[in-house]
Amino acid sequence: MSPSDRTAHWIRRTSRFAFVSAYLVVLAGSIVRMTGSGMGCPDWPQCFGLTIPPTEEAQVRWQPGNDYGAGRMILERDSLWTAPADHLSGSSFEADRASGLWQHYTRHDYAHFNPFHTWVEFINRLLGAFAGLPALLLVALSALLGLRHGRWRPLVPALGALFALAFVAWLGKKVVDGNLIPGSITLHMVGALAILGLQLLTLRAAGARAPRIHSRSKVWIAAAAVLTLAQLIYGTQVREAVDHLVHDNAARETWLELLPSWWKGHRTAFWAILAVHMAWLWPGIQSGRPTRWEWTIMALLGGQFLTGLAFGMLGMPAAAQPIHLILAVGLVLTDGWLLGAKPLR
């Protein structure tokens, strides 16, 4: 193996590792949504002003004679307070507040502490930070391949994935500061999908072997990818409508009745997506020997159908929500990857 091929080999390995790391972040993010843990840490990048999040309520309550660092947060009087500077607390919270040692946090009005929510959100952030390491390594290896061997193709998508990761991290801060602004949440999901897609493009640019399928019509595959992406974004909008119901304390069993009528378009659109996929899957099914990629698409479609059915028949069970999302992301990315497939004869 030549030095150029060896570097490309490591780019492919790193691309796969970066992809799995980013996919875990998407999974963790869906669990955050499922459990309602998005504001478990009311600030960013720290959590209640701490590097290691609190585990008990006493840690987020004012204590006399305690050292508080700048940016530390506490919950008092049903409000969130932050310390503008390092200080040693006095004999009463009211006296410290009057002295300007505590300021009312005004970026949002979230003022609760739930240790489970806090640590679910913190683990999600840790996974996001961890995903940045292989993304950085991927850029370094791609630049090395270009500088030493003149092969620059992997560098552009690798840089794009890194910038997308930085954008998603910045947007995560804005989401927390804005108390989970709905529009930002959807954009957050699209950004995560961009990271995954660009890492797959890096893998392909570094010489990953093209998959082989029975279909010769990339038009149907492209149509399936576009429709599935639109359906994913549509589903995110439905999820945001559900968030409003959660905010209003609506009972889970009433969600489907209370959702705006436009959500039914998301349910109906599945049949169009199924039909478009079947248009290019049919040769493989007809052959009696579908490829592993064709089996993968059929499994993802089946999982989407079953989890969607569970929403309607079981009152939108919480466990089905992250599964439904992860399957949708997997379907979009698999469709995109198969655009470069070679037809089987």
C-alpha positions as CSV (number, residue, x, y, z in Angstrom):
1,M,0.0,0.0,0.0
2,S,1.4,3.4,-1.0
3,P,1.7,6.3,1.5
4,S,-1.1,8.0,-0.3
5,D,-3.4,5.0,-0.1
6,R,-2.4,4.4,3.6
7,T,-3.5,8.0,4.5
8,A,-6.7,7.5,2.6
9,H,-7.3,4.3,4.5
10,W,-7.0,6.1,7.8
11,I,-9.4,8.8,6.5
12,R,-11.9,6.1,5.8
13,R,-11.5,4.6,9.2
14,T,-11.7,8.0,10.9
15,S,-14.8,8.9,8.8
16,R,-16.6,5.8,10.0
17,F,-15.7,6.5,13.7
18,A,-16.7,10.2,13.3
19,F,-20.0,9.1,11.8
20,V,-20.8,6.7,14.6
21,S,-19.9,9.3,17.2
22,A,-22.2,11.9,15.5
23,Y,-25.0,9.4,15.2
24,L,-24.8,8.7,19.0
25,V,-25.2,12.4,19.5
26,V,-28.4,12.3,17.4
27,L,-29.6,9.4,19.5
28,A,-28.7,11.1,22.8
29,G,-30.5,14.3,21.5
30,S,-33.6,12.3,20.8
31,I,-33.5,10.8,24.3
32,V,-33.2,14.4,25.7
33,R,-36.3,15.3,23.8
34,M,-38.2,12.2,24.8
35,T,-37.4,12.7,28.5
36,G,-38.0,16.5,28.4
37,S,-34.4,17.1,29.6
38,G,-33.5,19.9,27.2
39,M,-33.3,22.5,30.0
40,G,-31.7,20.1,32.5
41,C,-28.7,22.4,32.4
42,P,-30.0,26.0,32.2
43,D,-26.7,27.4,31.0
44,W,-24.1,26.5,28.4
45,P,-21.4,25.1,28.2
46,Q,-21.4,24.7,32.0
47,C,-24.3,23.3,34.0
48,F,-25.6,25.6,36.8
49,G,-22.2,27.3,36.5
50,L,-20.4,24.0,37.4
51,T,-18.1,21.9,35.3
52,I,-19.5,18.7,36.9
53,P,-23.3,19.0,37.2
54,P,-25.0,19.0,40.6
55,T,-26.5,15.7,41.8
56,E,-28.7,16.9,44.6
57,E,-30.8,20.0,45.3
58,A,-28.6,21.3,48.1
59,Q,-26.0,22.1,45.5
60,V,-28.3,24.5,43.7
61,R,-29.6,26.2,46.8
62,W,-28.0,29.2,48.6
63,Q,-25.9,28.2,51.6
64,P,-24.4,30.6,54.2
65,G,-20.6,30.8,54.4
66,N,-20.1,29.1,51.0
67,D,-17.6,30.0,48.2
68,Y,-19.4,30.7,45.0
69,G,-17.5,31.2,41.7
70,A,-18.5,33.7,39.0
71,G,-21.3,32.3,36.8
72,R,-22.5,29.9,39.6
73,M,-26.3,29.4,39.5
74,I,-28.7,28.8,42.3
75,L,-32.5,28.4,42.7
76,E,-34.2,30.7,45.2
77,R,-37.6,32.3,45.4
78,D,-38.7,30.2,42.5
79,S,-36.2,31.9,40.3
80,L,-32.8,31.3,38.8
81,W,-29.9,33.5,40.1
82,T,-26.3,33.9,38.9
83,A,-23.2,35.2,40.6
84,P,-21.5,38.0,38.7
85,A,-18.2,37.5,40.6
86,D,-16.5,35.2,43.0
87,H,-17.6,35.7,46.6
88,L,-18.1,34.2,50.0
89,S,-21.8,34.1,50.9
90,G,-23.0,35.9,54.0
91,S,-25.6,35.2,56.6
92,S,-28.7,35.5,54.3
93,F,-29.6,35.3,50.7
94,E,-31.6,38.5,50.8
95,A,-28.6,40.4,52.2
96,D,-26.3,39.0,49.5
97,R,-28.8,39.8,46.8
98,A,-29.2,43.4,48.0
99,S,-25.4,43.7,47.9
100,G,-25.3,42.7,44.2
101,L,-23.7,39.3,44.9
102,W,-26.6,37.6,43.0
103,Q,-28.4,38.7,39.9
104,H,-31.7,37.5,38.5
105,Y,-31.0,35.3,35.4
106,T,-33.1,36.9,32.6
107,R,-32.2,34.9,29.5
108,H,-35.1,32.5,30.2
109,D,-37.6,31.7,33.0
110,Y,-36.7,28.1,33.5
111,A,-36.2,27.6,37.3
112,H,-36.3,23.9,38.2
113,F,-33.8,21.2,39.1
114,N,-34.3,17.6,38.2
115,P,-31.0,15.6,38.6
116,F,-32.1,13.0,36.0
117,H,-32.9,15.7,33.4
118,T,-29.6,17.5,34.3
119,W,-27.4,14.4,33.8
120,V,-29.3,13.3,30.6
121,E,-28.6,16.7,29.1
122,F,-25.0,16.7,30.4
123,I,-24.2,13.3,28.9
124,N,-25.7,14.6,25.6
125,R,-23.2,17.5,25.7
126,L,-20.3,15.2,26.6
127,L,-21.1,13.0,23.5
128,G,-21.2,16.2,21.4
129,A,-17.8,17.3,22.6
130,F,-16.4,13.8,22.1
131,A,-17.8,13.8,18.5
132,G,-15.6,16.8,17.8
133,L,-12.4,14.9,18.3
134,P,-12.6,12.5,15.3
135,A,-14.0,15.4,13.2
136,L,-10.9,17.4,13.9
137,L,-8.7,14.4,13.2
138,L,-10.5,13.9,9.9
139,V,-9.7,17.4,8.8
140,A,-6.1,17.0,9.8
141,L,-5.7,13.7,7.9
142,S,-7.5,15.1,4.8
143,A,-5.2,18.1,4.8
144,L,-2.2,15.8,5.1
145,L,-3.5,13.8,2.1
146,G,-3.8,17.0,0.1
147,L,-0.5,18.6,1.1
148,R,1.6,15.4,0.7
149,H,-0.1,13.7,-2.2
150,G,-2.2,16.3,-3.9
151,R,-5.5,14.5,-3.2
152,W,-7.7,17.2,-1.9
153,R,-11.2,15.8,-2.5
154,P,-11.8,14.6,1.1
155,L,-10.8,17.9,2.7
156,V,-13.8,19.9,1.6
157,P,-16.5,17.7,3.1
158,A,-14.3,17.1,6.2
159,L,-14.1,20.8,6.7
160,G,-17.8,21.2,6.1
161,A,-18.6,18.6,8.7
162,L,-16.4,20.4,11.3
163,F,-18.0,23.7,10.6
164,A,-21.4,22.2,10.8
165,L,-20.4,20.6,14.1
166,A,-19.3,24.0,15.4
167,F,-22.5,25.6,14.2
168,V,-24.6,23.0,15.9
169,A,-22.7,23.5,19.2
170,W,-23.2,27.3,18.9
171,L,-26.9,26.7,18.1
172,G,-27.1,24.5,21.1
173,K,-26.1,27.4,23.3
174,K,-28.7,29.6,21.6
175,V,-31.4,27.0,22.2
176,V,-30.5,26.9,25.9
177,D,-30.4,30.7,26.2
178,G,-33.8,30.9,24.4
179,N,-35.4,28.2,26.5
180,L,-35.7,25.7,23.6
181,I,-36.9,28.1,20.9
182,P,-38.9,25.8,18.5
183,G,-37.3,27.1,15.3
184,S,-33.9,26.6,16.7
185,I,-34.7,23.0,17.6
186,T,-35.6,22.1,14.0
187,L,-32.5,23.8,12.7
188,H,-30.4,21.9,15.3
189,M,-31.7,18.6,13.8
190,V,-31.0,19.7,10.2
191,G,-27.5,20.7,11.3
192,A,-26.9,17.3,12.8
193,L,-28.0,15.6,9.6
194,A,-25.6,17.8,7.6
195,I,-22.7,16.6,9.8
196,L,-23.6,13.0,9.2
197,G,-24.0,13.5,5.4
198,L,-20.7,15.4,5.1
199,Q,-18.9,12.7,6.9
200,L,-20.3,10.1,4.5
201,L,-19.1,12.3,1.6
202,T,-15.7,12.4,3.1
203,L,-15.7,8.6,3.3
204,R,-16.7,8.4,-0.3
205,A,-14.1,11.0,-1.4
206,A,-11.4,9.0,0.3
207,G,-12.2,6.0,-1.9
208,A,-14.8,4.0,0.0
209,R,-16.1,1.2,-2.2
210,A,-19.5,2.0,-3.9
211,P,-22.4,-0.2,-2.8
212,R,-24.1,-2.5,-5.3
213,I,-27.9,-2.8,-5.7
214,H,-30.3,-4.1,-8.4
215,S,-31.8,-0.8,-9.4
216,R,-30.4,1.1,-12.3
217,S,-32.6,4.2,-11.8
218,K,-30.9,6.8,-9.6
219,V,-33.7,9.1,-10.3
220,W,-36.0,7.1,-8.0
221,I,-33.3,6.9,-5.3
222,A,-32.8,10.6,-5.5
223,A,-36.5,11.2,-5.3
224,A,-36.7,8.9,-2.3
225,A,-33.9,10.7,-0.5
226,V,-35.5,14.2,-1.1
227,L,-38.9,13.0,0.0
228,T,-37.6,11.3,3.1
229,L,-35.6,14.4,4.1
230,A,-38.7,16.5,3.7
231,Q,-40.6,14.0,5.8
232,L,-38.0,14.1,8.5
233,I,-38.2,17.9,8.7
234,Y,-42.0,17.7,8.7
235,G,-41.8,15.2,11.5
236,T,-39.6,17.6,13.5
237,Q,-42.3,20.2,13.1
238,V,-44.9,17.7,14.5
239,R,-42.6,17.1,17.4
240,E,-42.4,20.8,18.1
241,A,-46.2,21.0,18.2
242,V,-46.1,18.1,20.7
243,D,-43.7,20.2,22.8
244,H,-46.3,23.0,23.0
245,L,-48.8,20.4,24.4
246,V,-46.2,19.2,26.9
247,H,-45.6,22.8,28.0
248,D,-49.4,23.2,28.5
249,N,-49.4,20.0,30.6
250,A,-51.7,18.1,28.2
251,A,-52.1,14.4,29.0
252,R,-50.1,12.1,26.6
253,E,-53.2,10.2,25.6
254,T,-54.8,13.4,24.3
255,W,-51.9,14.6,22.2
256,L,-53.1,13.2,18.9
257,E,-56.5,14.8,19.4
258,L,-55.0,18.2,20.3
259,L,-52.4,18.4,17.6
260,P,-53.2,20.7,14.7
261,S,-54.8,18.9,11.8
262,W,-51.8,19.4,9.5
263,W,-49.9,16.7,11.4
264,K,-51.9,14.1,9.5
265,G,-50.1,15.1,6.3
266,H,-46.9,13.6,7.9
267,R,-48.7,10.3,8.5
268,T,-50.2,10.2,4.9
269,A,-46.8,11.1,3.3
270,F,-45.3,7.8,4.5
271,W,-47.2,6.0,1.7
272,A,-45.7,8.2,-0.9
273,I,-42.3,7.6,0.5
274,L,-43.0,3.8,0.5
275,A,-44.1,3.9,-3.1
276,V,-41.1,5.8,-4.3
277,H,-38.7,3.4,-2.5
278,M,-40.6,0.4,-3.9
279,A,-40.1,1.8,-7.4
280,W,-36.4,1.1,-7.2
281,L,-36.5,-1.7,-4.7
282,W,-38.7,-3.9,-6.9
283,P,-36.0,-5.4,-9.1
284,G,-34.2,-6.7,-6.1
285,I,-37.3,-8.1,-4.5
286,Q,-38.3,-9.6,-7.9
287,S,-34.9,-11.3,-8.1
288,G,-35.5,-13.1,-4.9
289,R,-32.0,-12.1,-3.6
290,P,-32.1,-8.5,-2.4
291,T,-28.7,-7.0,-1.5
292,R,-27.9,-6.1,2.1
293,W,-28.5,-2.5,1.2
294,E,-31.9,-3.3,-0.1
295,W,-32.7,-5.3,3.0
296,T,-31.5,-2.3,5.1
297,I,-33.9,0.1,3.3
298,M,-36.8,-2.4,3.7
299,A,-36.0,-2.8,7.4
300,L,-35.9,1.0,8.0
301,L,-39.2,1.4,6.2
302,G,-40.7,-1.4,8.2
303,G,-39.5,0.2,11.5
304,Q,-40.8,3.5,10.5
305,F,-44.2,2.0,9.8
306,L,-44.3,0.1,13.1
307,T,-43.3,3.0,15.2
308,G,-45.7,5.3,13.4
309,L,-48.4,2.7,14.0
310,A,-47.5,2.7,17.7
311,F,-48.0,6.4,17.9
312,G,-51.5,6.1,16.7
313,M,-52.6,2.9,18.5
314,L,-50.6,3.3,21.8
315,G,-50.9,7.0,22.4
316,M,-47.5,8.1,21.3
317,P,-45.3,6.0,23.7
318,A,-42.2,7.8,24.7
319,A,-39.9,4.9,23.8
320,A,-41.1,4.9,20.2
321,Q,-40.1,8.6,19.7
322,P,-36.3,8.3,19.6
323,I,-36.5,5.0,17.6
324,H,-38.8,6.7,15.0
325,L,-36.3,9.6,14.6
326,I,-33.2,7.4,14.4
327,L,-34.8,5.3,11.8
328,A,-35.8,8.3,9.8
329,V,-32.2,9.7,9.9
330,G,-30.9,6.3,8.9
331,L,-33.3,6.1,5.9
332,V,-32.3,9.6,4.6
333,L,-28.5,8.8,5.0
334,T,-28.8,5.4,3.4
335,D,-30.7,6.8,0.5
336,G,-28.1,9.4,0.0
337,W,-25.3,6.9,0.2
338,L,-26.9,4.7,-2.4
339,L,-26.9,7.5,-4.9
340,G,-23.4,6.4,-5.7
341,A,-24.4,2.7,-6.0
342,K,-23.4,0.5,-8.9
343,P,-26.2,-1.5,-10.6
344,L,-26.0,-5.3,-10.3
345,R,-26.5,-7.1,-13.6
